[in-house]
Amino acid sequence: MHTLSPSTTQLPQVAHPRNPGMPLDLDWVAAVQANTSAIERRAATLGGRRSVKKEFQAAWLLKAISLIDLTTLSGDDTAGRVQRLCAKARQPVSPWMLEKLGMEGLTVGAVCVYHDMVETAVRALEGSGIPVAAVSTGFPAGLSPYHLRIAEIGESVKAGAQEIDIVISRRHVLTGNWQALYDEMCEMRAACGAAHVKAILATGELATLRNVARASLVCMMAGADFIKTSTGKEAVNATLPVSLTMIRAIRDYQDRTGVKVGYKPAGGIAKAKDALLYLALMKDELGHAWLQPDLFRFGASSLLGDIERQLEHYLTGHYSAANRHAMG
């Protein structure tokens, strides 16, 4: 059985230098293009080109668990729901399964909540090594007064969030105002202080893959530690073509600057087979380094339950009912 070392499942907050950013290079931004038909063809081949079975699939699914930002972002969130989610983050798979798989101690990558639930999550995760990520800056639309968006970041950091998922102003992308996007991202990065910042592009609202590529690059120039597809609240969230566009921007940025930036697809990734496709894409395009929680995350809520079902099938030969793998 190919398994992970338990030590690889604990998130190193700084496993490599953070992205320091760079001056805005408008010539570079203007030169960025995206061949939509070629990107879509490449993404469509993934399912047929990469397939893992049996113990190899189980090992990849265990890896996927360690990369999940276990998320609850609902208007009816309560302290009890967040506490149950945090308990699931600490023990994402039934103990008997982890023992059989040799993976005792496996946890998810982080727990992601609204600001109001940060303190509850921090207390519930105390001693676990699992960081709390807070969605901020007027999530999900990012249209609250700008000074309040900046203040919200500071409040979440003060409450104990180690990661901040910010939303960009989509209008800057749609109007090609790259200077405004860069300045906004720089100020948000500064407000995060020591907390890592994930820039949510809301790609389903950016109209074209070229806009996605250019927005990715500008956010990285401004110091984003991660770029993230979606809030999960848009009509279209993470897709393979969008992911391919964004991770190739990450590769170009690394080639030019030597800096590694993380990637987080979010929204609509609910099945174990989807997670395997994203892992294959990351390994093909960026290599093994981007299969660690300091450089790759899944933004998900229901994904973990399906992975747990698939692992139980691997161990027993039978599928259990989905309600046996609830989040809380």
Phi, psi and omega per residue, in radians:
M1 nan 2.203 3.096
H2 -1.526 1.997 -3.140
T3 -2.186 2.971 3.089
L4 -1.580 2.663 2.955
S5 -1.259 2.305 -3.134
P6 -0.931 -0.518 -3.105
S7 -1.132 -0.421 -3.114
T8 -1.350 -0.176 -3.097
T9 -1.570 -0.186 3.119
Q10 -1.536 2.233 -3.002
L11 -1.249 2.067 2.960
P12 -1.450 2.028 -3.063
Q13 -1.112 -0.599 3.082
V14 -2.324 1.553 3.117
A15 -1.603 -0.205 3.114
H16 -2.701 2.881 -3.127
P17 -1.017 2.446 3.085
R18 -1.180 2.821 3.109
N19 -1.258 1.961 -3.134
P20 -1.388 -0.183 -3.073
G21 1.371 -3.087 -3.115
M22 -2.797 2.878 3.070
P23 -1.055 2.574 3.127
L24 -1.111 2.163 3.128
D25 -1.917 1.633 -3.062
L26 -1.202 -0.486 3.081
D27 -1.133 -0.727 3.101
W28 -1.107 -0.795 -3.134
V29 -1.058 -0.792 -3.104
A30 -1.136 -0.484 -3.112
A31 -1.371 -0.235 -3.079
V32 -1.262 2.242 3.078
Q33 -2.220 2.925 3.085
A34 -2.490 2.026 3.114
N35 -1.459 1.646 -2.988
T36 -1.036 -0.792 -3.098
S37 -1.129 -0.689 3.118
A38 -1.186 -0.706 3.122
I39 -1.103 -0.779 -3.141
E40 -1.134 -0.675 3.096
R41 -1.124 -0.761 3.131
R42 -1.080 -0.785 -3.124
A43 -1.116 -0.621 -3.099
A44 -1.198 -0.370 -3.117
T45 -1.447 -0.216 -2.983
L46 -1.045 -0.785 -3.083
G47 -1.049 -0.566 -3.125
G48 -1.548 -0.353 -3.058
R49 -1.601 -0.382 -3.068
R50 -2.249 2.026 3.129
S51 -2.510 2.263 3.102
V52 -2.178 2.523 -3.070
K53 -2.284 2.843 2.986
K54 0.907 -2.240 -3.006
E55 -1.137 -0.481 3.121
F56 -1.225 -0.710 3.078
Q57 -1.113 -0.737 3.126
A58 -1.041 -0.717 3.137
A59 -1.125 -0.735 3.116
W60 -1.154 -0.620 3.132
L61 -1.225 -0.618 3.041
L62 -1.104 -0.713 3.063
K63 -1.037 -0.766 -3.126
A64 -1.033 -0.681 3.131
I65 -1.015 -0.734 -3.098
S66 -1.193 -0.174 -3.097
L67 -1.879 0.079 -3.070
I68 -1.476 2.278 2.848
D69 -1.557 1.698 -3.082
L70 -1.224 2.150 -2.812
T71 -2.202 2.421 2.866
T72 -2.384 2.080 -3.093
L73 -2.376 1.132 -3.101
S74 -2.091 2.633 3.123
G75 -1.140 -0.367 3.141
D76 -1.771 0.366 3.052
D77 -1.043 2.453 3.070
T78 -2.227 2.915 3.099
A79 -1.039 -0.685 3.141
G80 -1.101 -0.739 3.129
R81 -1.104 -0.757 -3.133
V82 -1.145 -0.693 3.104
Q83 -1.104 -0.693 3.098
R84 -1.161 -0.684 3.099
L85 -1.097 -0.691 3.129
C86 -1.175 -0.627 3.064
A87 -1.112 -0.679 3.087
K88 -1.167 -0.634 3.106
A89 -1.101 -0.683 3.112
R90 -1.212 -0.644 -3.088
Q91 -2.266 1.321 -2.998
P92 -1.266 -0.360 -3.107
V93 -2.314 2.582 -3.118
S94 -0.906 2.380 -3.087
P95 -0.951 -0.643 -3.098
W96 -1.165 -0.562 3.105
M97 -1.248 -0.766 3.131
L98 -1.091 -0.628 3.111
E99 -1.130 -0.787 3.131
K100 -1.126 -0.558 -3.109
L101 -1.531 -0.073 -3.120
G102 1.209 0.577 -3.031
M103 -2.192 0.594 3.071
E104 -0.989 2.435 3.133
G105 1.642 -0.039 3.124
L106 -1.136 2.337 3.047
T107 -2.321 2.985 3.034
V108 -1.383 3.066 -3.096
G109 -1.336 -0.658 -3.119
A110 -2.925 2.960 2.984
V111 -2.034 2.278 -3.050
C112 -2.005 2.184 -3.064
V113 -2.491 2.946 2.957
Y114 -1.202 2.797 -3.110
H115 -0.921 -0.736 -3.037
D116 -1.084 -0.325 -3.112
M117 -1.850 0.114 -3.092
V118 -1.087 -0.869 -3.094
E119 -1.078 -0.696 3.097
T120 -1.052 -0.790 -3.130
A121 -1.172 -0.713 3.132
V122 -1.052 -0.765 3.125
R123 -1.140 -0.723 -3.089
A124 -1.194 -0.453 -3.091
L125 -1.767 0.099 -3.079
E126 -0.954 2.258 3.120
G127 1.474 -0.082 -3.075
S128 -1.546 -0.356 -3.036
G129 1.396 0.021 3.138
I130 -1.542 2.133 -3.134
P131 -1.350 2.770 3.031
V132 -1.800 2.274 3.040
A133 -1.867 2.350 3.110
A134 -1.973 2.305 2.972
V135 -1.390 2.398 -2.967
S136 -2.493 -3.036 3.098
T137 1.031 0.847 3.076
G138 1.236 0.577 3.106
F139 -0.933 2.426 0.031
P140 -1.650 -0.275 -3.014
A141 -1.437 -0.489 -3.110
G142 1.190 0.613 -3.064
L143 -2.061 0.217 3.047
S144 -1.336 2.865 -3.129
P145 -0.905 2.411 -2.974
Y146 -1.027 -0.743 -3.101
H147 -1.131 -0.515 3.102
L148 -1.282 -0.601 3.087
R149 -1.109 -0.740 3.109
I150 -1.158 -0.747 3.133
A151 -1.097 -0.631 -3.137
E152 -1.072 -0.682 3.083
I153 -1.009 -0.870 -3.126
G154 -1.049 -0.678 3.134
E155 -1.154 -0.693 3.139
S156 -1.184 -0.695 3.088
V157 -1.109 -0.755 3.134
K158 -1.087 -0.576 -3.137
A159 -1.350 -0.168 3.058
G160 2.043 0.054 3.113
A161 -1.182 2.280 3.109
Q162 -1.672 -0.189 3.108
E163 -2.429 2.475 3.132
I164 -2.169 2.138 3.070
D165 -1.694 1.815 -3.099
I166 -1.698 2.716 3.062
V167 -1.910 2.361 3.120
I168 -1.429 2.888 3.017
S169 -1.451 1.891 -3.074
R170 -1.049 -0.537 -3.086
R171 -1.063 -0.534 3.123
H172 -1.122 -0.631 3.113
V173 -1.264 -0.814 -3.054
L174 -1.153 -0.441 3.114
T175 -1.762 0.013 3.129
G176 1.219 0.439 -3.137
N177 -1.571 1.327 -3.020
W178 -1.216 -0.544 3.096
Q179 -1.101 -0.741 3.133
A180 -1.132 -0.722 3.110
L181 -1.107 -0.760 -3.141
Y182 -1.078 -0.834 -3.114
D183 -1.095 -0.726 3.116
E184 -1.075 -0.818 -3.113
M185 -1.134 -0.692 3.109
C186 -1.055 -0.753 -3.117
E187 -1.200 -0.666 3.114
M188 -1.179 -0.695 3.084
R189 -1.057 -0.753 3.136
A190 -1.124 -0.674 -3.130
A191 -1.156 -0.456 -3.134
C192 -1.272 -0.373 -3.135
G193 1.028 -2.178 -3.113
A194 -1.366 -0.230 3.139
A195 -1.280 2.427 3.089
H196 -1.222 2.541 -3.094
V197 -2.042 2.244 3.050
K198 -1.905 2.137 -3.120
A199 -1.612 2.030 3.128
I200 -1.558 2.087 -3.077
L201 -1.521 -0.313 -3.040
A202 0.917 1.024 -2.974
T203 -1.045 -0.489 3.120
G204 -1.142 -0.219 -3.136
E205 -1.948 0.188 -3.077
L206 -1.739 0.010 2.956
A207 1.374 -0.839 -3.062
T208 -2.391 2.737 3.063
L209 -1.178 -0.504 3.057
R210 -1.106 -0.724 3.060
N211 -1.078 -0.704 3.112
V212 -1.052 -0.814 -3.127
A213 -1.098 -0.772 -3.113
R214 -1.207 -0.712 3.102
A215 -1.110 -0.690 3.099
S216 -1.019 -0.813 -3.094
L217 -1.138 -0.776 -3.125
V218 -1.107 -0.726 3.132
C219 -1.122 -0.660 3.088
M220 -1.184 -0.706 3.078
M221 -1.022 -0.584 -3.114
A222 -1.482 0.013 3.004
G223 1.821 0.244 3.089
A224 -1.078 2.323 3.084
D225 -1.406 -0.517 3.074
F226 -2.360 2.637 2.846
I227 -2.011 2.443 -2.978
K228 -2.249 2.481 -3.034
T229 -1.177 -0.896 -2.789
S230 -2.607 2.850 2.977
T231 -1.455 -0.302 -3.006
G232 1.537 -0.062 -3.105
K233 -1.831 -0.094 3.135
E234 -1.399 2.881 3.111
A235 -1.150 -0.604 3.067
V236 -2.149 2.227 -3.089
N237 -1.954 -2.331 -3.089
A238 -1.158 2.345 3.019
T239 -2.361 2.824 3.127
L240 -1.175 -0.730 3.084
P241 -1.042 -0.757 3.097
V242 -1.088 -0.748 3.140
S243 -1.080 -0.770 3.126
L244 -1.058 -0.724 3.110
T245 -1.066 -0.803 -3.076
M246 -1.233 -0.697 -3.090
I247 -1.320 -0.426 3.011
R248 -1.274 -0.524 3.002
A249 -1.146 -0.691 3.079
I250 -1.074 -0.750 3.134
R251 -1.116 -0.736 3.117
D252 -1.116 -0.698 3.139
Y253 -1.127 -0.724 3.101
Q254 -1.138 -0.729 3.121
D255 -1.034 -0.669 -3.080
R256 -1.423 -0.635 -2.995
T257 -1.981 -0.320 -3.045
G258 1.418 0.083 -3.060
V259 -1.758 2.316 3.070
K260 -1.565 2.268 3.081
V261 -2.084 2.463 -3.080
G262 -1.451 2.930 -3.113
Y263 -2.354 2.428 3.129
K264 -2.400 1.819 2.956
P265 -1.376 2.438 -3.090
A266 -2.551 2.511 3.097
G267 1.605 2.037 3.042
G268 1.519 0.002 3.112
I269 -1.667 1.657 -2.987
A270 -2.080 -0.218 -3.048
K271 -2.016 2.571 3.132
A272 -1.006 -0.681 -3.123
K273 -1.117 -0.546 3.084
D274 -1.180 -0.732 3.125
A275 -1.048 -0.698 3.138
L276 -1.099 -0.670 3.112
L277 -1.115 -0.752 3.136
Y278 -1.164 -0.686 3.095
L279 -1.099 -0.720 3.112
A280 -1.111 -0.725 3.128
L281 -1.085 -0.775 -3.137
M282 -1.101 -0.775 -3.123
K283 -1.142 -0.719 3.135
D284 -1.120 -0.781 -2.977
E285 -1.554 -0.609 -3.028
L286 -2.112 -0.312 3.085
G287 1.680 3.123 -2.992
H288 -1.074 -0.563 -3.082
A289 -1.006 -0.519 -3.115
W290 -1.563 0.329 2.993
L291 -1.906 0.467 3.107
Q292 -2.110 2.678 -3.035
P293 -1.167 -0.260 3.091
D294 -1.383 -0.163 -3.137
L295 -2.311 -0.062 3.121
F296 -2.635 2.356 3.073
R297 -2.444 2.652 2.895
F298 -1.785 2.223 2.957
G299 -1.534 1.920 -2.985
A300 -2.712 2.742 3.023
S301 -2.139 -0.840 -3.077
S302 -1.589 -0.202 -3.101
L303 -1.001 -0.733 -3.065
L304 -1.049 -0.707 -3.138
G305 -1.064 -0.717 -3.140
D306 -1.220 -0.663 3.088
I307 -1.083 -0.727 3.138
E308 -1.092 -0.675 3.084
R309 -1.098 -0.740 -3.125
Q310 -1.158 -0.651 3.111
L311 -1.182 -0.659 3.104
E312 -1.159 -0.646 3.082
H313 -1.112 -0.710 3.117
Y314 -1.055 -0.690 -3.073
L315 -1.431 -0.530 -3.013
T316 -2.024 -0.334 -3.060
G317 1.454 0.096 -3.114
H318 -2.281 2.525 3.031
Y319 -1.540 2.312 3.077
S320 -1.627 2.887 3.098
A321 -1.182 2.501 -3.100
A322 -1.035 -0.542 -3.097
N323 -1.226 -0.142 3.061
R324 -1.412 -0.110 -3.100
H325 -2.204 0.810 -3.124
A326 -1.205 2.773 -3.136
M327 -1.314 -0.336 -3.121
G328 -2.858 nan nan
